[in-house]
Amino acid sequence: MSSLLKDVYSAEFYERLCDVMETSLEGFDRARFLARIFSPGFAAMELKQRMSHTIEAIAEFLPDDFEAGAQSLCRFVDDLKGADISEQGFELMFLPEYIEIHGLDHFETAIDSFEHVTQFTSCEFAVRPFIQKYGTRMIERMIGWSTHENHWVRRLASEGSRPRLPWAMALPALKQDPTPLLPILENLKQDPSETVRRSVANNLNDISRDNPDFVIERVRAWQGLGPETDALLKHACRTLLKQAEPRVMAMFGYRPEGFLIRDFDVSTPTVEFGDGLVFSFVIENTGASSLKLRLEYAVHHLKKNGDHSKKVFKISERKLLAGEVLQVERRHPIRPITTRVYYPGIHRVAAIANGVESPATDFELRM
């Protein structure tokens, strides 16, 4: 079995899809559809290309008129619910793309279709061109979604409006001013669904990258409403906590004093690419009371131009009793990843406790 994510779009997947389309879509031709799918270039297509390719092939069996096509798509989704195809699986996220491409000039029908389809597979990517084009009108509809009885629709209100949703088009206006999102976030901050609350946290974390004061105000207003909301706020502030933003550190009880980081040691001063960096240090509570402790470490990666780029990694959170001494050892893998290019030479590593960073220690990376 292939380990490539794109190969979820297999012959077996399309055969199961055809089983539903034969009964759901008038005039469907299995042989023509499969020939269209498995065109000569299919094997070379990456994941997103296969998703778009699939909905383009399905669209050939939908009415040319979008109003009628959207109705057919929604009936198809209803029929899929009864088939052996998982709901909310990413492999069906090509379905909303039909609405995104063909429905942008048909606001009311498209919005009703999103509300229907997202209860089966998320429309978070497809709604974003509508936010871009319709602005306040679209946000008002999403505010309505935030009070919907179905939690997947409520989640769409938050997830679809994230200013920096990964792998999706950005929303520059909301990056600049997230205020229009406040009614959505207010409605969902104590949502009974953990899936929805996590989306709210991710939305706030996106906002924190451009408008930290907006998020800090939400913490001040919502902290203490309940354990679920407190957990939401903690997750929402993960970027600000990594940045050791002083107001956020204080709000969550991380004091920058009363402890000592000592005996930092790198036991692998030379690291071969593909191996691991191993280091250790001691953290001591020097105060007379227990200490709420957030432990992290920073790797200062060598860049092509000779400068260094800092990346923070979390170790743990715990309480350290008065006078307690904690020995910490960590192994940090240095191997190929898609999000970083490594360069041979001198890199650095340091320990961080409650946002306070120890002096960095060098290590050499060999490629």
Beta strands, then each sheet from edge to edge (+ up, - down):
strand 1: 259-266
strand 2: 270-272
strand 3: 276-285
strand 4: 291-302
strand 5: 308-320
strand 6: 325-333
strand 7: 345-353
strand 8: 356-357
strand 9: 361-366
sheet 1: 1+ 3- 6+
sheet 2: 2+ 9+ 7- 4+ 5-
sheet 3: 2+ 9+ 7- 8+
end
